[in-house]
């Protein structure tokens, strides 16, 4: 999927005038823009348009063309040309302020996520304790039923042994237990 981006501004560089019309190609969650008018680095490769986001950059987000082999120090040619004009001092202040606010929000989010992970672990432990207590409760309830009804059953069995005629229907008298 490619989005078409275009701009009418031009940038002056040692290699001539660059028209700022280029196409965005998304690849592995990173975005590189290759100019269709054939901007190439000294390696004779298409130079991707990238954004400056490194810490300490004076103009974060400012676009530039650079060697496509910039990650490999032995192959890169150090080609570099700004696409966008430099930011004003006010724009730099606003961007720095927004980056600071973003960092604070990211820190808050990380703390909230850590707290969430802690609470989830605590819930697992509490759930296990709850299951254990339910099992003990079931065992105690069964034990109480055995004790309560067990003694009544013993009395009934003894009564059956002592007076078998009552339970076999040979006697006409009724006894309440």
Buried (B, 14 or more C-beta within 10 A) or exposed (E): EEEEEEEEEEBEBEEEEBBBEBBBBEEEEEBBBBBEEEBBBEBEBBBBBBBBEEEEEEBBBBBBBBBBBBEEEEEBBEBBBBBBEEBEEEBBEEBEEEBEEEEEEEEEEEEEEEEEEEEEEEEEEEEEEEEEEEEEEEEEEEEEEEEEEEEEEEEEEEBEEEEEEBEEEEEEEEEEE
